[in-house]
Amino acid sequence: MKKGTSFFYISLALLTITLFSCKLKMEEEDLYDKPGVNVTNKQITLIIPMVSKETKYINVYRKDKQNDKIINIGALYHPQALENDGKNYCYIDSLITKEHTYEYRVRYYIEGEYYYSEWSDSIYIENEYSAYDEDKVLKYKANGTSLIYEPADYSLSFDGTIQAPDFPEYTTDNYKAMIIFQSSKYTQAFELPEDLSKPIALRSMLPADFLDTDIKIKGIVAQKTIYADGTTDELENNDNNNDNEPDKEKLKKTVIWTEPLELNLYGAGSAKVINIPSQTGSSGLDISLSVR
């Protein structure tokens, strides 16, 4: 090989390494500081720095190092979730299992953009802690249940009965069953009706962002909402006329989710994609005031 050719390839290799290193450095610099983590007898406490007053909410992600599974375990709302110091948010993860190792990162939603933090230090849950044993299932259990989609009327039915998770706070802390839908732009959880023996009218359940577009069902989660007044019930201290309707909208402070339960879906083809048309079309109801 000629010296000139050899020099060219060496220079190209060095340039590639330099550019790759710069890319990694830039990606690392784009990440906010990792959350602080502290384990006590039965919970992990995350201390999450406030990075901007323009933050709308923060998602909390957890990685279980035993299986490398990453799940979204909750959301914090600014400024309701700020601690008294005005500089940090606090998130408590109590749905943890003995002899598992966890890492956490957060995602800030600021002025229409997402920004991630670095992953936290690893936290190992010792066997002597009062966390949950391995045999406790901290999410819904399928018991052979599947979902049936009926395209004729855009309804969804449960073929079977899902079983509640194995932690006592599920009943005492007003956890609610939620179903997760995902479009190309959004992933959101919607409350399921208490009676799952009847078909669910999806066109009535879903907002416009999930109509007239392809969507997928990503699972069933249990959701706990903590409001700014510290309660977990929208009606508590908020129904003075006893009509079983909230007097005003309560501000959310924290939302907590269990791990999703994925169910088999039938009636949506091999791609498991459904598309529900709105009654008026994606352009809405036409009420033009002019006529030719």
C-alpha positions in Angstrom: 0.0 0.0 0.0 1.3 3.4 -0.9 2.3 5.8 1.9 -0.2 8.4 0.8 -3.1 5.9 0.7 -2.0 4.5 4.2 -2.0 8.0 5.6 -5.4 8.7 4.1 -7.0 5.7 5.8 -5.3 6.4 9.1 -6.5 10.0 9.0 -10.1 8.9 8.1 -10.1 6.4 11.0 -8.9 9.1 13.5 -11.5 11.5 12.2 -14.3 8.9 12.6 -13.2 8.2 16.2 -13.0 11.9 17.0 -16.5 12.6 15.5 -17.9 9.6 17.4 -16.4 10.7 20.6 -17.7 14.2 20.1 -21.2 12.8 19.4 -21.1 10.8 22.7 -19.9 13.8 24.6 -22.6 16.0 23.1 -25.3 13.4 24.0 -23.9 13.2 27.6 -23.9 17.0 27.9 -27.5 17.1 26.8 -28.5 15.0 29.8 -29.5 16.6 33.1 -28.0 15.5 36.3 -29.0 12.1 37.6 -31.6 11.9 40.4 -30.4 11.1 43.9 -31.6 7.8 45.3 -31.9 6.5 48.8 -33.3 3.2 50.1 -34.9 2.8 53.4 -36.7 -0.2 55.0 -39.5 -0.5 52.4 -39.1 2.2 49.7 -36.7 4.0 47.4 -36.8 7.8 47.6 -35.8 9.8 44.5 -34.6 13.4 44.8 -35.1 15.1 41.4 -33.6 18.5 40.8 -35.8 21.3 39.3 -34.1 22.4 36.1 -36.7 24.9 34.8 -39.7 26.8 36.1 -41.2 26.1 32.6 -41.4 22.4 33.4 -45.0 21.0 33.0 -44.4 17.5 34.3 -41.7 14.9 34.9 -41.9 11.2 34.0 -40.0 8.7 36.3 -38.5 5.6 34.6 -37.1 2.6 36.4 -34.8 -0.1 35.1 -34.8 -3.5 36.8 -31.2 -4.8 36.4 -32.4 -8.4 36.9 -34.1 -8.4 33.5 -33.1 -4.9 32.1 -36.8 -4.0 31.8 -37.5 -0.3 31.7 -41.0 1.0 32.7 -42.6 4.3 33.3 -43.6 4.3 37.0 -45.0 7.7 37.5 -45.3 11.4 36.8 -44.7 14.6 38.9 -46.5 17.8 38.2 -44.8 21.2 38.5 -45.1 23.1 40.7 -47.4 21.0 42.9 -44.7 18.3 43.4 -41.9 20.7 44.5 -40.6 20.2 48.0 -40.4 23.0 50.5 -36.9 24.0 49.4 -38.3 25.0 45.9 -35.3 23.2 44.3 -36.2 19.5 44.2 -39.0 17.1 43.7 -39.5 13.9 45.7 -40.8 10.6 44.3 -41.3 7.5 46.5 -41.1 4.1 44.8 -42.6 1.5 47.2 -43.4 -1.2 44.6 -40.0 -2.8 44.9 -38.9 -6.4 45.3 -36.2 -7.9 47.5 -32.9 -8.9 46.0 -33.5 -6.7 42.9 -31.3 -3.9 41.7 -32.9 -0.7 40.3 -31.8 2.4 38.5 -33.8 5.5 37.7 -33.9 8.3 35.3 -36.4 11.1 34.6 -37.8 12.9 31.6 -38.7 16.6 31.9 -41.4 18.0 29.6 -40.4 21.7 29.1 -42.1 24.0 26.6 -43.2 21.2 24.3 -39.8 19.3 24.4 -38.5 16.3 26.3 -35.2 16.3 28.2 -33.7 13.3 29.9 -31.5 12.9 33.0 -28.6 10.5 33.4 -29.3 7.2 35.0 -29.1 7.2 38.8 -26.7 5.1 40.9 -27.8 1.4 41.3 -29.7 0.5 44.4 -29.8 -3.1 45.6 -32.8 -4.2 47.8 -31.4 -6.3 50.6 -33.3 -9.4 51.7 -33.7 -8.0 55.2 -35.6 -4.9 54.0 -39.4 -4.9 54.3 -39.9 -4.8 50.5 -42.0 -7.3 48.7 -41.0 -10.9 48.2 -40.4 -12.3 44.8 -43.6 -14.3 44.8 -45.7 -11.1 45.1 -47.1 -9.9 41.8 -47.1 -6.1 41.8 -49.2 -5.7 38.6 -52.5 -7.0 37.3 -52.6 -10.7 36.6 -54.1 -11.9 33.4 -55.5 -15.3 34.4 -55.9 -16.2 30.7 -57.8 -13.0 30.0 -57.6 -11.5 26.4 -59.0 -8.5 24.6 -61.5 -8.7 21.8 -61.8 -5.8 19.3 -65.0 -5.5 17.4 -64.4 -3.3 14.2 -68.1 -3.3 13.4 -68.9 -0.9 16.3 -65.3 0.0 17.4 -65.7 -1.6 20.8 -63.4 -3.5 23.1 -64.3 -6.4 25.4 -62.5 -8.4 28.1 -62.6 -12.2 27.6 -62.0 -13.1 31.2 -61.3 -11.3 34.4 -58.0 -9.6 35.4 -56.9 -10.0 39.0 -55.7 -7.2 41.3 -52.0 -6.8 42.2 -50.6 -8.3 45.5 -50.1 -5.2 47.5 -52.5 -3.9 50.2 -52.4 -0.2 49.1 -54.1 -1.2 45.9 -57.5 -1.0 47.7 -56.7 1.5 50.4 -55.1 4.2 48.2 -57.7 4.4 45.4 -55.8 2.7 42.6 -57.8 2.7 39.4 -57.5 0.3 36.4 -56.2 2.1 33.3 -55.7 1.0 29.7 -52.8 2.4 27.7 -53.2 3.5 24.1 -50.3 4.6 21.8 -50.5 6.6 18.6 -47.6 7.8 16.5 -47.5 10.9 18.7 -49.0 10.1 22.1 -49.1 7.4 24.7 -51.7 7.9 27.4 -53.7 5.9 30.0 -57.5 6.0 30.2 -59.6 4.9 33.1 -61.5 1.6 32.5 -65.1 1.2 33.7 -65.7 -0.8 36.9 -67.9 -3.3 35.0 -65.6 -5.0 32.5 -68.3 -7.6 31.5 -69.7 -5.1 29.0 -68.1 -3.9 25.8 -66.3 -0.6 25.9 -67.2 2.0 23.3 -63.8 3.2 22.3 -65.1 6.2 20.3 -66.6 7.5 23.5 -63.6 6.8 25.6 -60.8 8.2 23.4 -60.1 11.9 22.7 -59.6 13.3 19.2 -55.8 12.7 19.3 -56.5 8.9 19.2 -59.2 8.9 16.5 -58.7 8.9 12.7 -55.2 7.4 13.3 -53.5 4.1 13.9 -53.3 3.2 17.5 -52.1 0.2 19.6 -53.0 -1.1 23.1 -49.9 -1.3 25.2 -51.3 -2.8 28.4 -53.3 -2.4 31.6 -51.9 -0.6 34.6 -53.1 0.4 38.1 -52.9 4.1 38.7 -52.8 6.1 41.9 -53.2 9.9 41.8 -52.0 12.1 44.6 -53.6 15.6 44.5 -52.1 18.8 45.7 -54.0 18.6 49.0 -52.4 15.3 49.8 -55.5 13.2 49.1 -55.9 10.3 46.6 -59.6 10.9 45.9 -60.9 13.7 43.7 -64.1 13.9 45.7 -62.4 14.1 49.2 -62.8 17.6 50.6 -64.2 18.5 47.2 -67.9 17.6 47.2 -69.7 20.0 49.5 -73.2 19.5 48.0 -72.8 15.6 48.1 -73.8 15.1 44.5 -70.9 12.7 43.9 -69.3 15.2 41.5 -66.2 17.3 42.2 -66.9 20.9 43.1 -63.8 22.0 41.2 -60.8 20.5 39.4 -58.1 19.3 41.8 -54.5 19.8 40.8 -52.5 16.6 40.4 -49.3 16.4 42.4 -48.1 12.9 41.6 -49.3 9.9 39.5 -48.0 6.4 40.3 -48.3 3.5 37.9 -47.7 -0.2 38.3 -45.9 -2.3 35.7 -48.1 -2.8 32.6 -49.9 -6.1 32.0 -49.8 -7.0 28.3 -52.8 -8.9 27.0 -53.4 -10.7 23.8 -55.6 -8.7 21.4 -57.9 -10.4 18.9 -59.8 -8.8 16.0 -57.1 -6.3 15.1 -55.2 -8.3 12.6 -51.6 -9.5 12.9 -50.2 -6.0 13.3 -52.5 -5.4 16.4 -53.4 -2.0 15.0 -56.8 -0.4 15.2 -58.1 2.8 13.6 -61.3 4.4 15.0 -62.9 7.1 12.8 -64.5 10.0 14.5 -68.1 10.8 13.6 -67.2 14.1 12.0 -63.8 13.2 10.5 -60.4 14.5 11.4 -61.3 18.0 10.2 -64.2 18.3 12.7 -67.8 19.4 12.2 -68.0 21.8 9.3 -70.1 24.9 10.1 -69.2 27.2 7.2 -71.2 30.4 7.4 -70.9 31.3 3.7 -72.7 29.8 0.7 -72.2 30.2 -3.1 
